[in-house]
Amino acid sequence: MLFLGFIFLLLFFCEDSSAQPTAAVAENYFAQQQFDSALSVYNQLIQEYPDTLSLYFNRGLCYYKLNQPAKAGADFNYVLAQDSLNKEALYLKALALEQNGEQEAAIKTFEKLFAIDENYNDVAKRIKNYRLAVYLSRNWYYMIAMALLVIIFLATVVTLKASRRV
């Protein structure tokens, strides 16, 4: 009888602890690319432990992977409000802004990250590519005009050479 009571208590506590979500469960879902399930677990964990920044960061990653950049940005902003030098949060916030179509805000965030760590990931390359894209988008008509002038010049040279041979 005592043995059955012990098994009952053991089952009760095991069942109760398995119903409790853990960060390991959420990370496992994330690793298996089950971002919806991971997000659900992170939401439950944030309700229980609202002061844990890593939960907000990881939930932001889930939102980013689920193509919900506004929600991802909100979580990364929360992390950055607590730790403004968090390079990973800055980087992912910039990616979320890019994903949301906010290129200028994204580049400002990349520049802020560049000021903290010039060698972080591919920040310098992203800033350079953005500036090049802006330059090209603002000056495309000059490039087309130059290309047309080169074509006209080459056509003129070929025509002159061809007329001298005859």
Salt bridges, closest charged atoms under 4 A:
ASP75 OD1 - ARG59 NH2 2.74
GLU98 OE1 - ARG126 NH1 3.01
GLU111 OE2 - ARG131 NH2 2.84
ASP117 OD2 - LYS87 NZ 3.16
ASP122 OD1 - ARG126 NE 3.35
